[in-house]
Amino acid sequence: MKLPQPLLFLLKASYLRDLALIALGSVIGGGGIAFFQNLDHVKQERITQTEPSNPTRLTFDLMVKEEPVLGQSSAPLTIVEFSDYQCPYCSQFQNSIFPKLKQEFIDQGLVRFIHKDLPLPFHNQAEESAAVARCAQRQNAFWITHQALYDQQNCLACKGPRSIAVEAGLSEQELDQCLQDPAIPNVVRSNQSEAGLHNINATPTFVIGPTIAPERHRGLVVEGALPWPQFRRIIEDELHQIQASSRP
């Protein structure tokens, strides 16, 4: 199946970048390792910044119908996360920030949290992990599998996402049948395409805004695994704006 144009652009850009880095590494020889380490450091500084850079709001809606969701549909605020199971910053968010978010906002009926997939082209286990998690959704075990994949992120290559999901309690037979269904990768690719249309190309990226409908969403785009105090302040500011706008 021909991929959507925005996704093709992302894949091409990533491919050309990787070719350039490989060529440079071969030229500088032993210095290549240090070069890649420095590159990772720069990426980390960009992704884990403490303030969102040039925050923007989506100009048209995300489609969130039938996406994995936690929280009450009546929650005043919705957060949509685009994530990649092989992304270390997504794991950082899931294990350090998400438990606080769930306890303080989701469980209190203030936030509805929705997952979307954005497996990046240079993570070779990310698409399969996303497919496995989507199949887990059919067994009503998405969030258990979601957490297991992040808990064992370092084992994605050695064990494989499928084995991790089975260990988490999924029916092996149902999982294997589901992974043969072409609808599963189509859902993941649809999320990727939608991210491209909204110029979302880093993980994790969050879209935070008022709950407007069960099947669509728009809001402030926040990129990176921000420290909890900063992330909480963004949520509180959005909730205050919602409260203020609802006053007569």
N, C-alpha and C positions, 0 to 999 in steps of 0.2 A: 504494500500500500504506500502510495506517495505521501510523504510527510508534509504537514502544513508548512507554508513558506517561512513563518517566523522561527519554527524549530529548525528548519534547514539552515537558516542564517546563523543560529546559535551554534549548531554543530560544525558548520564550516569555519566560523570564527575560532572555535575551540581547537579544531583540527589544525588550522594554519598556525595558531599560536604554539601548539605542541610541537609542530614541525620546526618552528623557529628556535624553540628552546633546545630541542634535541641537537640541531645543527650547532648552536652556540656551545652546548656542552661538549660536543666532540672537538670543537676548535680549542677550547680552553683546557681540555684534558682533565687533569686531576682537580682543577679548580671548579669543575662542573658540579661536584657534590655540594661544595660550599655555596655555589650560585643558586642551586635549587633550594637549599636550606634558607638562604636569605629571601628567596622568592616566597616561600611558605610564610616566613615571618611577616613580610609586607602584607600578604593576603590576610593573615590573622589580625594585623593592626587595622585593616580596613573593615573586616567583618565584625570585630568585637569592640568597635568604637563605643564610647560611652554616651554619645549624642548622635541621633539620626542626622545624616548629612542631607541638607536640602529636602526635608520631608515634603511629600506631595500627597495629594488625595486622588484616588481614581476618578476619572471623568466618566466612566461607564461601568456597568455592573459586572461583578463576577457571578458565575452561575454555581450554586452550591447544592442544588437538588441531589439527594441520594449520596452526598459525600459523608464520610464518617464524622459524627458530631457527638460532643459531650455538652451537657448542660441543658437548661430549660429553654424551650422555644420562646418563652415569654421574657427571657433575659433582655435587659435594655441594650446591652452591648454585645457585639459579635466580633470574634477574632478569627480570621482565617490564616492558617500557617501553610506556606509552601515549604516543603522539606525534602531532604534526601537522606536515606537511611545510612549512607556511607559518609556523610558530612560530619566531621568532628564537632562543628559548631552547633549543628542540630542536636547531636548527642549531648552537648553541654547544656543546651536549653532544656531538653527533655529530662535530664537527670538532676539539674540544679535549679532551674527556674520553674518548670511546669508544676512540680508538686506544690510550690507556694501559690502559683496562679490558681490551681485547682482548689486548694484549701480556702483561700481568701476570697475568691471571686466566682469560680464556677459552681462550687458546692453551695454558695450563698445565694444562687439564683441571679447573679449580676452579670455573668458572662456566658455566652454560648461560644464554644470553641469548635472549629471545623478544620479538618485536615485536607490538604491537597498535595499531590505528588509533584516534585520537580527533580527527578533523578538527573544529575549532571553528566554530560558525555564522558568525562574523564574518570568516573567512578564505575568500574566494571561490574560491581555487584548491586548497583543501586536500582536498576530497572527490574531485575528479578526480585529483589526485596520488596519493591512496591507492588509487584504482581502478587507475591505471596501474601502481603498484608491485605490486598483487595480480596483475595480468596478467603482470607480469615474473616473478612466482613460478612461473607455469605454464611459462615458458621457462627455468626454472632460473637466473634472472638477477635474483632479488629484491635481493640485497645490493648488487650493482653499480648497479642502478637507484636503490635507496634512497640510496646515496651521491651519485649524480649529481643527484638532485632536491634534496638539501641543498646540494651544491656550487653549483648554479645557482638557489638559492632566490630571488635577486633578479630572475631571468628567468622565473619561473613565469608571470607575467602577460603578458610580452611575447612569449615563445616558446611557452609552453604545456607542461604536463607530458608530453604525448604526444611532442612533438618532442624534448624532452630525453631521453626514454627511447629513441627511435629512434637518436639520436646516440650513446647509450651502448651500442648494439649489438643492440637488440631487433628482431625481425622485424616490419616495419611491417604486413604483411598479418595475421599472427597476432595482433598487438596490437589491430588494429581489430576483428577478429572477437571477440576476448575482451571488448573494451569494450562489445559489444552483448549480452553474456551477463548476464541479470538476477541471476545468482548472485553476481557481483562486488560490486555495491553492497549486496547483502544481507549479505555478509560484513562490510563496513565498518560498516553500520548495526548489525549484531549486536555488534560491538566497542563502538560508541557506547552502545548500550543496556546492555551489561554494565558499562561504566564508570559509567553513571548509577546502576545498582543498587548499586554499591560506593561511591557518593558521590565518585567520581573525576571532577573537572571542570576540571582544569588540566593544561597540558602544559609540559614532560614530567613525568609521574608514574611512579615506579618501585615495583614490588612485589618486595621482596627477602626471600627465605626459603629454607629447606632444600628440596631437590628431593624431592618426595613421590611423583610419578608422571609418566609421559610426557604425560598429557593434562590434568592439573589442577595448580593452584598456589595457594598463599597465603603471606602473609608481611607484613613491615613495609612500610607505605606511606610513601614518601619523595617529597615534591613539590619540584620545581625543579631547575635545572641547578646543582647544588652545585659548589664548587671541588673539584678532584681530591683533595687531601689529606683533605677531609672525607668525600667519597664513598668513598674507599679505606678510611678508618677504619670506616665502616659495614659495608662488605663484610668486612673483617678481623674485626670483632666478631661478625658472623653466623657466619663460618667457625669462629671459636674456640668459639662456643656449640655448633655442630654437633659439633665434635671432642670437647668436654667431655661432651656427652650420649651419645656413642657409647662412652665408656669404661665398662668393667665396674664 
